[in-house]
Amino acid sequence: MNASEIQQLLSAAITDADHIAVEGDGGKFNVTVVHSSFETMRPVAKQQFIYGPLQAHISSGAIHAVSMRTLTPEEWRKMKLFG
């Protein structure tokens, strides 16, 4: 799998995300998702939200590692402003 394929999977599953970005290769990927529902989710629920659409590929070994950044729209706005 490549980053583009993972981004397509996430975009198809999380249609109302404000932003989805995927980087990486060789089975190791960094995922950033901005979604308003993260405001009320605990960290484990956020991870499950992202892992859900990827689970079959994780189980098959096509994806070995996923590092994720789950941000609310406000957190994303601040990150873009302040780095």
mmCIF file of the N, C-alpha and C atoms, coordinates in Angstrom:
data_MODEL
# 
_entry.id   MODEL 
# 
loop_
_atom_site.group_PDB 
_atom_site.id 
_atom_site.type_symbol 
_atom_site.label_atom_id 
_atom_site.label_alt_id 
_atom_site.label_comp_id 
_atom_site.label_asym_id 
_atom_site.label_entity_id 
_atom_site.label_seq_id 
_atom_site.pdbx_PDB_ins_code 
_atom_site.Cartn_x 
_atom_site.Cartn_y 
_atom_site.Cartn_z 
_atom_site.occupancy 
_atom_site.B_iso_or_equiv 
_atom_site.pdbx_formal_charge 
_atom_site.auth_seq_id 
_atom_site.auth_comp_id 
_atom_site.auth_asym_id 
_atom_site.auth_atom_id 
_atom_site.pdbx_PDB_model_num 
ATOM 1   N N  . MET A 1 1  ? 0.843   -1.182 0.000  1.00 0.00 ? 1  MET A N  1 
ATOM 2   C CA . MET A 1 1  ? 0.000   0.000  0.000  1.00 0.00 ? 1  MET A CA 1 
ATOM 3   C C  . MET A 1 1  ? 0.886   1.241  0.000  1.00 0.00 ? 1  MET A C  1 
ATOM 4   N N  . ASN A 1 2  ? 0.358   2.298  -0.579 1.00 0.00 ? 2  ASN A N  1 
ATOM 5   C CA . ASN A 1 2  ? 1.077   3.556  -0.528 1.00 0.00 ? 2  ASN A CA 1 
ATOM 6   C C  . ASN A 1 2  ? 0.210   4.623  0.142  1.00 0.00 ? 2  ASN A C  1 
ATOM 7   N N  . ALA A 1 3  ? 0.780   5.783  0.378  1.00 0.00 ? 3  ALA A N  1 
ATOM 8   C CA . ALA A 1 3  ? 0.092   6.846  1.110  1.00 0.00 ? 3  ALA A CA 1 
ATOM 9   C C  . ALA A 1 3  ? -1.182  7.286  0.400  1.00 0.00 ? 3  ALA A C  1 
ATOM 10  N N  . SER A 1 4  ? -1.140  7.335  -0.915 1.00 0.00 ? 4  SER A N  1 
ATOM 11  C CA . SER A 1 4  ? -2.312  7.752  -1.687 1.00 0.00 ? 4  SER A CA 1 
ATOM 12  C C  . SER A 1 4  ? -3.478  6.784  -1.504 1.00 0.00 ? 4  SER A C  1 
ATOM 13  N N  . GLU A 1 5  ? -3.192  5.502  -1.507 1.00 0.00 ? 5  GLU A N  1 
ATOM 14  C CA . GLU A 1 5  ? -4.240  4.498  -1.315 1.00 0.00 ? 5  GLU A CA 1 
ATOM 15  C C  . GLU A 1 5  ? -4.853  4.602  0.079  1.00 0.00 ? 5  GLU A C  1 
ATOM 16  N N  . ILE A 1 6  ? -4.024  4.829  1.078  1.00 0.00 ? 6  ILE A N  1 
ATOM 17  C CA . ILE A 1 6  ? -4.526  4.964  2.447  1.00 0.00 ? 6  ILE A CA 1 
ATOM 18  C C  . ILE A 1 6  ? -5.363  6.227  2.573  1.00 0.00 ? 6  ILE A C  1 
ATOM 19  N N  . GLN A 1 7  ? -4.921  7.298  1.955  1.00 0.00 ? 7  GLN A N  1 
ATOM 20  C CA . GLN A 1 7  ? -5.695  8.540  1.986  1.00 0.00 ? 7  GLN A CA 1 
ATOM 21  C C  . GLN A 1 7  ? -7.064  8.330  1.335  1.00 0.00 ? 7  GLN A C  1 
ATOM 22  N N  . GLN A 1 8  ? -7.110  7.594  0.236  1.00 0.00 ? 8  GLN A N  1 
ATOM 23  C CA . GLN A 1 8  ? -8.381  7.305  -0.426 1.00 0.00 ? 8  GLN A CA 1 
ATOM 24  C C  . GLN A 1 8  ? -9.301  6.473  0.468  1.00 0.00 ? 8  GLN A C  1 
ATOM 25  N N  . LEU A 1 9  ? -8.741  5.475  1.152  1.00 0.00 ? 9  LEU A N  1 
ATOM 26  C CA . LEU A 1 9  ? -9.543  4.664  2.074  1.00 0.00 ? 9  LEU A CA 1 
ATOM 27  C C  . LEU A 1 9  ? -10.139 5.514  3.185  1.00 0.00 ? 9  LEU A C  1 
ATOM 28  N N  . LEU A 1 10 ? -9.305  6.357  3.782  1.00 0.00 ? 10 LEU A N  1 
ATOM 29  C CA . LEU A 1 10 ? -9.784  7.203  4.879  1.00 0.00 ? 10 LEU A CA 1 
ATOM 30  C C  . LEU A 1 10 ? -10.795 8.227  4.387  1.00 0.00 ? 10 LEU A C  1 
ATOM 31  N N  . SER A 1 11 ? -10.544 8.816  3.234  1.00 0.00 ? 11 SER A N  1 
ATOM 32  C CA . SER A 1 11 ? -11.467 9.820  2.687  1.00 0.00 ? 11 SER A CA 1 
ATOM 33  C C  . SER A 1 11 ? -12.829 9.207  2.359  1.00 0.00 ? 11 SER A C  1 
ATOM 34  N N  . ALA A 1 12 ? -12.834 7.974  1.874  1.00 0.00 ? 12 ALA A N  1 
ATOM 35  C CA . ALA A 1 12 ? -14.093 7.298  1.562  1.00 0.00 ? 12 ALA A CA 1 
ATOM 36  C C  . ALA A 1 12 ? -14.875 6.949  2.826  1.00 0.00 ? 12 ALA A C  1 
ATOM 37  N N  . ALA A 1 13 ? -14.161 6.625  3.899  1.00 0.00 ? 13 ALA A N  1 
ATOM 38  C CA . ALA A 1 13 ? -14.809 6.214  5.150  1.00 0.00 ? 13 ALA A CA 1 
ATOM 39  C C  . ALA A 1 13 ? -15.177 7.396  6.038  1.00 0.00 ? 13 ALA A C  1 
ATOM 40  N N  . ILE A 1 14 ? -14.385 8.460  5.974  1.00 0.00 ? 14 ILE A N  1 
ATOM 41  C CA . ILE A 1 14 ? -14.606 9.627  6.838  1.00 0.00 ? 14 ILE A CA 1 
ATOM 42  C C  . ILE A 1 14 ? -14.923 10.809 5.923  1.00 0.00 ? 14 ILE A C  1 
ATOM 43  N N  . THR A 1 15 ? -16.131 10.796 5.390  1.00 0.00 ? 15 THR A N  1 
ATOM 44  C CA . THR A 1 15 ? -16.498 11.762 4.357  1.00 0.00 ? 15 THR A CA 1 
ATOM 45  C C  . THR A 1 15 ? -16.640 13.189 4.867  1.00 0.00 ? 15 THR A C  1 
ATOM 46  N N  . ASP A 1 16 ? -16.855 13.351 6.153  1.00 0.00 ? 16 ASP A N  1 
ATOM 47  C CA . ASP A 1 16 ? -17.074 14.699 6.691  1.00 0.00 ? 16 ASP A CA 1 
ATOM 48  C C  . ASP A 1 16 ? -15.848 15.264 7.407  1.00 0.00 ? 16 ASP A C  1 
ATOM 49  N N  . ALA A 1 17 ? -14.677 14.686 7.167  1.00 0.00 ? 17 ALA A N  1 
ATOM 50  C CA . ALA A 1 17 ? -13.444 15.209 7.773  1.00 0.00 ? 17 ALA A CA 1 
ATOM 51  C C  . ALA A 1 17 ? -13.103 16.557 7.143  1.00 0.00 ? 17 ALA A C  1 
ATOM 52  N N  . ASP A 1 18 ? -12.549 17.446 7.950  1.00 0.00 ? 18 ASP A N  1 
ATOM 53  C CA . ASP A 1 18 ? -12.104 18.734 7.446  1.00 0.00 ? 18 ASP A CA 1 
ATOM 54  C C  . ASP A 1 18 ? -10.799 18.610 6.666  1.00 0.00 ? 18 ASP A C  1 
ATOM 55  N N  . HIS A 1 19 ? -9.984  17.628 7.032  1.00 0.00 ? 19 HIS A N  1 
ATOM 56  C CA . HIS A 1 19 ? -8.680  17.456 6.393  1.00 0.00 ? 19 HIS A CA 1 
ATOM 57  C C  . HIS A 1 19 ? -8.176  16.051 6.685  1.00 0.00 ? 19 HIS A C  1 
ATOM 58  N N  . ILE A 1 20 ? -7.611  15.411 5.664  1.00 0.00 ? 20 ILE A N  1 
ATOM 59  C CA . ILE A 1 20 ? -6.959  14.119 5.827  1.00 0.00 ? 20 ILE A CA 1 
ATOM 60  C C  . ILE A 1 20 ? -5.657  14.168 5.034  1.00 0.00 ? 20 ILE A C  1 
ATOM 61  N N  . ALA A 1 21 ? -4.563  13.819 5.695  1.00 0.00 ? 21 ALA A N  1 
ATOM 62  C CA . ALA A 1 21 ? -3.268  13.757 5.016  1.00 0.00 ? 21 ALA A CA 1 
ATOM 63  C C  . ALA A 1 21 ? -2.543  12.491 5.453  1.00 0.00 ? 21 ALA A C  1 
ATOM 64  N N  . VAL A 1 22 ? -1.876  11.846 4.504  1.00 0.00 ? 22 VAL A N  1 
ATOM 65  C CA . VAL A 1 22 ? -1.133  10.620 4.788  1.00 0.00 ? 22 VAL A CA 1 
ATOM 66  C C  . VAL A 1 22 ? 0.247   10.743 4.146  1.00 0.00 ? 22 VAL A C  1 
ATOM 67  N N  . GLU A 1 23 ? 1.261   10.407 4.920  1.00 0.00 ? 23 GLU A N  1 
ATOM 68  C CA . GLU A 1 23 ? 2.636   10.383 4.428  1.00 0.00 ? 23 GLU A CA 1 
ATOM 69  C C  . GLU A 1 23 ? 3.264   9.063  4.827  1.00 0.00 ? 23 GLU A C  1 
ATOM 70  N N  . GLY A 1 24 ? 4.259   8.639  4.066  1.00 0.00 ? 24 GLY A N  1 
ATOM 71  C CA . GLY A 1 24 ? 5.000   7.441  4.420  1.00 0.00 ? 24 GLY A CA 1 
ATOM 72  C C  . GLY A 1 24 ? 5.019   6.429  3.303  1.00 0.00 ? 24 GLY A C  1 
ATOM 73  N N  . ASP A 1 25 ? 5.718   5.333  3.558  1.00 0.00 ? 25 ASP A N  1 
ATOM 74  C CA . ASP A 1 25 ? 5.803   4.225  2.615  1.00 0.00 ? 25 ASP A CA 1 
ATOM 75  C C  . ASP A 1 25 ? 6.384   3.019  3.337  1.00 0.00 ? 25 ASP A C  1 
ATOM 76  N N  . GLY A 1 26 ? 6.491   1.931  2.630  1.00 0.00 ? 26 GLY A N  1 
ATOM 77  C CA . GLY A 1 26 ? 7.068   0.729  3.228  1.00 0.00 ? 26 GLY A CA 1 
ATOM 78  C C  . GLY A 1 26 ? 6.261   0.159  4.370  1.00 0.00 ? 26 GLY A C  1 
ATOM 79  N N  . GLY A 1 27 ? 4.963   0.424  4.380  1.00 0.00 ? 27 GLY A N  1 
ATOM 80  C CA . GLY A 1 27 ? 4.108   -0.104 5.434  1.00 0.00 ? 27 GLY A CA 1 
ATOM 81  C C  . GLY A 1 27 ? 4.032   0.756  6.672  1.00 0.00 ? 27 GLY A C  1 
ATOM 82  N N  . LYS A 1 28 ? 4.778   1.863  6.714  1.00 0.00 ? 28 LYS A N  1 
ATOM 83  C CA . LYS A 1 28 ? 4.773   2.764  7.876  1.00 0.00 ? 28 LYS A CA 1 
ATOM 84  C C  . LYS A 1 28 ? 4.270   4.131  7.435  1.00 0.00 ? 28 LYS A C  1 
ATOM 85  N N  . PHE A 1 29 ? 3.199   4.598  8.094  1.00 0.00 ? 29 PHE A N  1 
ATOM 86  C CA . PHE A 1 29 ? 2.535   5.807  7.635  1.00 0.00 ? 29 PHE A CA 1 
ATOM 87  C C  . PHE A 1 29 ? 2.215   6.752  8.786  1.00 0.00 ? 29 PHE A C  1 
ATOM 88  N N  . ASN A 1 30 ? 2.226   8.030  8.465  1.00 0.00 ? 30 ASN A N  1 
ATOM 89  C CA . ASN A 1 30 ? 1.795   9.086  9.376  1.00 0.00 ? 30 ASN A CA 1 
ATOM 90  C C  . ASN A 1 30 ? 0.487   9.637  8.833  1.00 0.00 ? 30 ASN A C  1 
ATOM 91  N N  . VAL A 1 31 ? -0.529  9.644  9.683  1.00 0.00 ? 31 VAL A N  1 
ATOM 92  C CA . VAL A 1 31 ? -1.859  10.066 9.279  1.00 0.00 ? 31 VAL A CA 1 
ATOM 93  C C  . VAL A 1 31 ? -2.265  11.272 10.115 1.00 0.00 ? 31 VAL A C  1 
ATOM 94  N N  . THR A 1 32 ? -2.788  12.289 9.458  1.00 0.00 ? 32 THR A N  1 
ATOM 95  C CA . THR A 1 32 ? -3.368  13.441 10.140 1.00 0.00 ? 32 THR A CA 1 
ATOM 96  C C  . THR A 1 32 ? -4.822  13.549 9.711  1.00 0.00 ? 32 THR A C  1 
ATOM 97  N N  . VAL A 1 33 ? -5.716  13.574 10.683 1.00 0.00 ? 33 VAL A N  1 
ATOM 98  C CA . VAL A 1 33 ? -7.141  13.731 10.397 1.00 0.00 ? 33 VAL A CA 1 
ATOM 99  C C  . VAL A 1 33 ? -7.674  14.851 11.275 1.00 0.00 ? 33 VAL A C  1 
ATOM 100 N N  . VAL A 1 34 ? -8.401  15.765 10.636 1.00 0.00 ? 34 VAL A N  1 
ATOM 101 C CA . VAL A 1 34 ? -9.059  16.863 11.349 1.00 0.00 ? 34 VAL A CA 1 
ATOM 102 C C  . VAL A 1 34 ? -10.556 16.608 11.256 1.00 0.00 ? 34 VAL A C  1 
ATOM 103 N N  . HIS A 1 35 ? -11.190 16.499 12.420 1.00 0.00 ? 35 HIS A N  1 
ATOM 104 C CA . HIS A 1 35 ? -12.622 16.175 12.451 1.00 0.00 ? 35 HIS A CA 1 
ATOM 105 C C  . HIS A 1 35 ? -13.248 16.790 13.698 1.00 0.00 ? 35 HIS A C  1 
ATOM 106 N N  . SER A 1 36 ? -14.415 17.354 13.537 1.00 0.00 ? 36 SER A N  1 
ATOM 107 C CA . SER A 1 36 ? -15.080 18.024 14.668 1.00 0.00 ? 36 SER A CA 1 
ATOM 108 C C  . SER A 1 36 ? -15.493 17.054 15.769 1.00 0.00 ? 36 SER A C  1 
ATOM 109 N N  . SER A 1 37 ? -15.749 15.794 15.450 1.00 0.00 ? 37 SER A N  1 
ATOM 110 C CA . SER A 1 37 ? -16.170 14.839 16.482 1.00 0.00 ? 37 SER A CA 1 
ATOM 111 C C  . SER A 1 37 ? -15.053 14.522 17.472 1.00 0.00 ? 37 SER A C  1 
ATOM 112 N N  . PHE A 1 38 ? -13.802 14.850 17.136 1.00 0.00 ? 38 PHE A N  1 
ATOM 113 C CA . PHE A 1 38 ? -12.697 14.591 18.058 1.00 0.00 ? 38 PHE A CA 1 
ATOM 114 C C  . PHE A 1 38 ? -12.805 15.429 19.332 1.00 0.00 ? 38 PHE A C  1 
ATOM 115 N N  . GLU A 1 39 ? -13.603 16.479 19.299 1.00 0.00 ? 39 GLU A N  1 
ATOM 116 C CA . GLU A 1 39 ? -13.781 17.324 20.485 1.00 0.00 ? 39 GLU A CA 1 
ATOM 117 C C  . GLU A 1 39 ? -14.334 16.533 21.661 1.00 0.00 ? 39 GLU A C  1 
ATOM 118 N N  . THR A 1 40 ? -15.154 15.519 21.387 1.00 0.00 ? 40 THR A N  1 
ATOM 119 C CA . THR A 1 40 ? -15.801 14.768 22.466 1.00 0.00 ? 40 THR A CA 1 
ATOM 120 C C  . THR A 1 40 ? -15.261 13.349 22.636 1.00 0.00 ? 40 THR A C  1 
ATOM 121 N N  . MET A 1 41 ? -14.288 12.970 21.841 1.00 0.00 ? 41 MET A N  1 
ATOM 122 C CA . MET A 1 41 ? -13.752 11.599 21.910 1.00 0.00 ? 41 MET A CA 1 
ATOM 123 C C  . MET A 1 41 ? -12.530 11.513 22.807 1.00 0.00 ? 41 MET A C  1 
ATOM 124 N N  . ARG A 1 42 ? -12.413 10.378 23.466 1.00 0.00 ? 42 ARG A N  1 
ATOM 125 C CA . ARG A 1 42 ? -11.193 10.065 24.211 1.00 0.00 ? 42 ARG A CA 1 
ATOM 126 C C  . ARG A 1 42 ? -10.127 9.605  23.209 1.00 0.00 ? 42 ARG A C  1 
ATOM 127 N N  . PRO A 1 43 ? -8.861  9.652  23.597 1.00 0.00 ? 43 PRO A N  1 
ATOM 128 C CA . PRO A 1 43 ? -7.791  9.268  22.673 1.00 0.00 ? 43 PRO A CA 1 
ATOM 129 C C  . PRO A 1 43 ? -7.952  7.880  22.045 1.00 0.00 ? 43 PRO A C  1 
ATOM 130 N N  . VAL A 1 44 ? -8.377  6.895  22.821 1.00 0.00 ? 44 VAL A N  1 
ATOM 131 C CA . VAL A 1 44 ? -8.538  5.547  22.268 1.00 0.00 ? 44 VAL A CA 1 
ATOM 132 C C  . VAL A 1 44 ? -9.648  5.517  21.223 1.00 0.00 ? 44 VAL A C  1 
ATOM 133 N N  . ALA A 1 45 ? -10.723 6.232  21.453 1.00 0.00 ? 45 ALA A N  1 
ATOM 134 C CA . ALA A 1 45 ? -11.826 6.292  20.480 1.00 0.00 ? 45 ALA A CA 1 
ATOM 135 C C  . ALA A 1 45 ? -11.369 6.958  19.187 1.00 0.00 ? 45 ALA A C  1 
ATOM 136 N N  . LYS A 1 46 ? -10.511 7.962  19.300 1.00 0.00 ? 46 LYS A N  1 
ATOM 137 C CA . LYS A 1 46 ? -9.973  8.623  18.101 1.00 0.00 ? 46 LYS A CA 1 
ATOM 138 C C  . LYS A 1 46 ? -9.148  7.629  17.284 1.00 0.00 ? 46 LYS A C  1 
ATOM 139 N N  . GLN A 1 47 ? -8.327  6.838  17.974 1.00 0.00 ? 47 GLN A N  1 
ATOM 140 C CA . GLN A 1 47 ? -7.518  5.838  17.279 1.00 0.00 ? 47 GLN A CA 1 
ATOM 141 C C  . GLN A 1 47 ? -8.398  4.795  16.593 1.00 0.00 ? 47 GLN A C  1 
ATOM 142 N N  . GLN A 1 48 ? -9.418  4.353  17.280 1.00 0.00 ? 48 GLN A N  1 
ATOM 143 C CA . GLN A 1 48 ? -10.321 3.359  16.708 1.00 0.00 ? 48 GLN A CA 1 
ATOM 144 C C  . GLN A 1 48 ? -11.035 3.912  15.477 1.00 0.00 ? 48 GLN A C  1 
ATOM 145 N N  . PHE A 1 49 ? -11.369 5.188  15.515 1.00 0.00 ? 49 PHE A N  1 
ATOM 146 C CA . PHE A 1 49 ? -12.025 5.878  14.411 1.00 0.00 ? 49 PHE A CA 1 
ATOM 147 C C  . PHE A 1 49 ? -11.146 5.826  13.156 1.00 0.00 ? 49 PHE A C  1 
ATOM 148 N N  . ILE A 1 50 ? -9.848  5.988  13.339 1.00 0.00 ? 50 ILE A N  1 
ATOM 149 C CA . ILE A 1 50 ? -8.899  5.967  12.219 1.00 0.00 ? 50 ILE A CA 1 
ATOM 150 C C  . ILE A 1 50 ? -8.561  4.534  11.814 1.00 0.00 ? 50 ILE A C  1 
ATOM 151 N N  . TYR A 1 51 ? -8.335  3.662  12.786 1.00 0.00 ? 51 TYR A N  1 
ATOM 152 C CA . TYR A 1 51 ? -7.962  2.281  12.479 1.00 0.00 ? 51 TYR A CA 1 
ATOM 153 C C  . TYR A 1 51 ? -9.085  1.515  11.776 1.00 0.00 ? 51 TYR A C  1 
ATOM 154 N N  . GLY A 1 52 ? -10.323 1.849  12.037 1.00 0.00 ? 52 GLY A N  1 
ATOM 155 C CA . GLY A 1 52 ? -11.468 1.122  11.473 1.00 0.00 ? 52 GLY A CA 1 
ATOM 156 C C  . GLY A 1 52 ? -11.359 0.876  9.978  1.00 0.00 ? 52 GLY A C  1 
ATOM 157 N N  . PRO A 1 53 ? -11.245 1.938  9.171  1.00 0.00 ? 53 PRO A N  1 
ATOM 158 C CA . PRO A 1 53 ? -11.171 1.734  7.724  1.00 0.00 ? 53 PRO A CA 1 
ATOM 159 C C  . PRO A 1 53 ? -9.875  1.040  7.259  1.00 0.00 ? 53 PRO A C  1 
ATOM 160 N N  . LEU A 1 54 ? -8.875  1.005  8.112  1.00 0.00 ? 54 LEU A N  1 
ATOM 161 C CA . LEU A 1 54 ? -7.579  0.432  7.737  1.00 0.00 ? 54 LEU A CA 1 
ATOM 162 C C  . LEU A 1 54 ? -7.378  -0.986 8.244  1.00 0.00 ? 54 LEU A C  1 
ATOM 163 N N  . GLN A 1 55 ? -8.288  -1.479 9.063  1.00 0.00 ? 55 GLN A N  1 
ATOM 164 C CA . GLN A 1 55 ? -8.090  -2.738 9.782  1.00 0.00 ? 55 GLN A CA 1 
ATOM 165 C C  . GLN A 1 55 ? -7.771  -3.924 8.880  1.00 0.00 ? 55 GLN A C  1 
ATOM 166 N N  . ALA A 1 56 ? -8.463  -4.066 7.771  1.00 0.00 ? 56 ALA A N  1 
ATOM 167 C CA . ALA A 1 56 ? -8.209  -5.212 6.895  1.00 0.00 ? 56 ALA A CA 1 
ATOM 168 C C  . ALA A 1 56 ? -6.776  -5.190 6.360  1.00 0.00 ? 56 ALA A C  1 
ATOM 169 N N  . HIS A 1 57 ? -6.277  -4.007 6.080  1.00 0.00 ? 57 HIS A N  1 
ATOM 170 C CA . HIS A 1 57 ? -4.920  -3.870 5.541  1.00 0.00 ? 57 HIS A CA 1 
ATOM 171 C C  . HIS A 1 57 ? -3.859  -4.025 6.631  1.00 0.00 ? 57 HIS A C  1 
ATOM 172 N N  . ILE A 1 58 ? -4.211  -3.659 7.853  1.00 0.00 ? 58 ILE A N  1 
ATOM 173 C CA . ILE A 1 58 ? -3.315  -3.885 8.978  1.00 0.00 ? 58 ILE A CA 1 
ATOM 174 C C  . ILE A 1 58 ? -3.231  -5.392 9.249  1.00 0.00 ? 58 ILE A C  1 
ATOM 175 N N  . SER A 1 59 ? -4.384  -6.049 9.238  1.00 0.00 ? 59 SER A N  1 
ATOM 176 C CA . SER A 1 59 ? -4.425  -7.500 9.484  1.00 0.00 ? 59 SER A CA 1 
ATOM 177 C C  . SER A 1 59 ? -3.674  -8.277 8.423  1.00 0.00 ? 59 SER A C  1 
ATOM 178 N N  . SER A 1 60 ? -3.729  -7.804 7.179  1.00 0.00 ? 60 SER A N  1 
ATOM 179 C CA . SER A 1 60 ? -3.053  -8.516 6.082  1.00 0.00 ? 60 SER A CA 1 
ATOM 180 C C  . SER A 1 60 ? -1.548  -8.271 6.076  1.00 0.00 ? 60 SER A C  1 
ATOM 181 N N  . GLY A 1 61 ? -1.101  -7.263 6.826  1.00 0.00 ? 61 GLY A N  1 
ATOM 182 C CA . GLY A 1 61 ? 0.314   -6.930 6.848  1.00 0.00 ? 61 GLY A CA 1 
ATOM 183 C C  . GLY A 1 61 ? 0.717   -5.868 5.838  1.00 0.00 ? 61 GLY A C  1 
ATOM 184 N N  . ALA A 1 62 ? -0.232  -5.402 5.026  1.00 0.00 ? 62 ALA A N  1 
ATOM 185 C CA . ALA A 1 62 ? 0.070   -4.363 4.039  1.00 0.00 ? 62 ALA A CA 1 
ATOM 186 C C  . ALA A 1 62 ? 0.439   -3.048 4.730  1.00 0.00 ? 62 ALA A C  1 
ATOM 187 N N  . ILE A 1 63 ? -0.145  -2.838 5.905  1.00 0.00 ? 63 ILE A N  1 
ATOM 188 C CA . ILE A 1 63 ? 0.199   -1.675 6.727  1.00 0.00 ? 63 ILE A CA 1 
ATOM 189 C C  . ILE A 1 63 ? 0.800   -2.216 8.014  1.00 0.00 ? 63 ILE A C  1 
ATOM 190 N N  . HIS A 1 64 ? 2.025   -1.798 8.323  1.00 0.00 ? 64 HIS A N  1 
ATOM 191 C CA . HIS A 1 64 ? 2.708   -2.294 9.515  1.00 0.00 ? 64 HIS A CA 1 
ATOM 192 C C  . HIS A 1 64 ? 2.568   -1.351 10.704 1.00 0.00 ? 64 HIS A C  1 
ATOM 193 N N  . ALA A 1 65 ? 2.590   -0.054 10.437 1.00 0.00 ? 65 ALA A N  1 
ATOM 194 C CA . ALA A 1 65 ? 2.552   0.921  11.526 1.00 0.00 ? 65 ALA A CA 1 
ATOM 195 C C  . ALA A 1 65 ? 1.842   2.181  11.066 1.00 0.00 ? 65 ALA A C  1 
ATOM 196 N N  . VAL A 1 66 ? 1.027   2.716  11.960 1.00 0.00 ? 66 VAL A N  1 
ATOM 197 C CA . VAL A 1 66 ? 0.323   3.967  11.687 1.00 0.00 ? 66 VAL A CA 1 
ATOM 198 C C  . VAL A 1 66 ? 0.535   4.894  12.883 1.00 0.00 ? 66 VAL A C  1 
ATOM 199 N N  . SER A 1 67 ? 1.169   6.012  12.624 1.00 0.00 ? 67 SER A N  1 
ATOM 200 C CA . SER A 1 67 ? 1.257   7.075  13.631 1.00 0.00 ? 67 SER A CA 1 
ATOM 201 C C  . SER A 1 67 ? 0.196   8.083  13.249 1.00 0.00 ? 67 SER A C  1 
ATOM 202 N N  . MET A 1 68 ? -0.545  8.551  14.223 1.00 0.00 ? 68 MET A N  1 
ATOM 203 C CA . MET A 1 68 ? -1.633  9.452  13.857 1.00 0.00 ? 68 MET A CA 1 
ATOM 204 C C  . MET A 1 68 ? -1.673  10.702 14.697 1.00 0.00 ? 68 MET A C  1 
ATOM 205 N N  . ARG A 1 69 ? -2.140  11.731 14.046 1.00 0.00 ? 69 ARG A N  1 
ATOM 206 C CA . ARG A 1 69 ? -2.417  13.007 14.698 1.00 0.00 ? 69 ARG A CA 1 
ATOM 207 C C  . ARG A 1 69 ? -3.896  13.268 14.451 1.00 0.00 ? 69 ARG A C  1 
ATOM 208 N N  . THR A 1 70 ? -4.667  13.313 15.523 1.00 0.00 ? 70 THR A N  1 
ATOM 209 C CA . THR A 1 70 ? -6.109  13.546 15.434 1.00 0.00 ? 70 THR A CA 1 
ATOM 210 C C  . THR A 1 70 ? -6.392  14.914 16.038 1.00 0.00 ? 70 THR A C  1 
ATOM 211 N N  . LEU A 1 71 ? -6.878  15.809 15.209 1.00 0.00 ? 71 LEU A N  1 
ATOM 212 C CA . LEU A 1 71 ? -7.052  17.195 15.628 1.00 0.00 ? 71 LEU A CA 1 
ATOM 213 C C  . LEU A 1 71 ? -8.489  17.662 15.430 1.00 0.00 ? 71 LEU A C  1 
ATOM 214 N N  . THR A 1 72 ? -8.932  18.527 16.329 1.00 0.00 ? 72 THR A N  1 
ATOM 215 C CA . THR A 1 72 ? -10.191 19.222 16.107 1.00 0.00 ? 72 THR A CA 1 
ATOM 216 C C  . THR A 1 72 ? -9.916  20.357 15.125 1.00 0.00 ? 72 THR A C  1 
ATOM 217 N N  . PRO A 1 73 ? -10.951 20.913 14.507 1.00 0.00 ? 73 PRO A N  1 
ATOM 218 C CA . PRO A 1 73 ? -10.715 22.044 13.608 1.00 0.00 ? 73 PRO A CA 1 
ATOM 219 C C  . PRO A 1 73 ? -9.991  23.204 14.298 1.00 0.00 ? 73 PRO A C  1 
ATOM 220 N N  . GLU A 1 74 ? -10.282 23.459 15.564 1.00 0.00 ? 74 GLU A N  1 
ATOM 221 C CA . GLU A 1 74 ? -9.614  24.547 16.283 1.00 0.00 ? 74 GLU A CA 1 
ATOM 222 C C  . GLU A 1 74 ? -8.136  24.225 16.528 1.00 0.00 ? 74 GLU A C  1 
ATOM 223 N N  . GLU A 1 75 ? -7.842  22.982 16.903 1.00 0.00 ? 75 GLU A N  1 
ATOM 224 C CA . GLU A 1 75 ? -6.447  22.579 17.097 1.00 0.00 ? 75 GLU A CA 1 
ATOM 225 C C  . GLU A 1 75 ? -5.665  22.699 15.795 1.00 0.00 ? 75 GLU A C  1 
ATOM 226 N N  . TRP A 1 76 ? -6.299  22.321 14.683 1.00 0.00 ? 76 TRP A N  1 
ATOM 227 C CA . TRP A 1 76 ? -5.663  22.402 13.384 1.00 0.00 ? 76 TRP A CA 1 
ATOM 228 C C  . TRP A 1 76 ? -5.390  23.865 12.999 1.00 0.00 ? 76 TRP A C  1 
ATOM 229 N N  . ARG A 1 77 ? -6.373  24.715 13.258 1.00 0.00 ? 77 ARG A N  1 
ATOM 230 C CA . ARG A 1 77 ? -6.209  26.146 12.967 1.00 0.00 ? 77 ARG A CA 1 
ATOM 231 C C  . ARG A 1 77 ? -5.017  26.707 13.738 1.00 0.00 ? 77 ARG A C  1 
ATOM 232 N N  . LYS A 1 78 ? -4.941  26.382 15.019 1.00 0.00 ? 78 LYS A N  1 
ATOM 233 C CA . LYS A 1 78 ? -3.820  26.863 15.840 1.00 0.00 ? 78 LYS A CA 1 
ATOM 234 C C  . LYS A 1 78 ? -2.490  26.284 15.367 1.00 0.00 ? 78 LYS A C  1 
ATOM 235 N N  . MET A 1 79 ? -2.480  25.023 14.989 1.00 0.00 ? 79 MET A N  1 
ATOM 236 C CA . MET A 1 79 ? -1.260  24.401 14.509 1.00 0.00 ? 79 MET A CA 1 
ATOM 237 C C  . MET A 1 79 ? -0.762  25.096 13.241 1.00 0.00 ? 79 MET A C  1 
ATOM 238 N N  . LYS A 1 80 ? -1.676  25.421 12.349 1.00 0.00 ? 80 LYS A N  1 
ATOM 239 C CA . LYS A 1 80 ? -1.277  26.112 11.119 1.00 0.00 ? 80 LYS A CA 1 
ATOM 240 C C  . LYS A 1 80 ? -0.761  27.516 11.404 1.00 0.00 ? 80 LYS A C  1 
ATOM 241 N N  . LEU A 1 81 ? -1.338  28.167 12.403 1.00 0.00 ? 81 LEU A N  1 
ATOM 242 C CA . LEU A 1 81 ? -0.913  29.528 12.740 1.00 0.00 ? 81 LEU A CA 1 
ATOM 243 C C  . LEU A 1 81 ? 0.430   29.546 13.454 1.00 0.00 ? 81 LEU A C  1 
ATOM 244 N N  . PHE A 1 82 ? 0.609   28.624 14.411 1.00 0.00 ? 82 PHE A N  1 
ATOM 245 C CA . PHE A 1 82 ? 1.761   28.685 15.297 1.00 0.00 ? 82 PHE A CA 1 
ATOM 246 C C  . PHE A 1 82 ? 2.785   27.571 15.051 1.00 0.00 ? 82 PHE A C  1 
ATOM 247 N N  . GLY A 1 83 ? 2.476   26.663 14.159 1.00 0.00 ? 83 GLY A N  1 
ATOM 248 C CA . GLY A 1 83 ? 3.443   25.611 13.850 1.00 0.00 ? 83 GLY A CA 1 
ATOM 249 C C  . GLY A 1 83 ? 3.391   24.507 14.752 1.00 0.00 ? 83 GLY A C  1 
# 
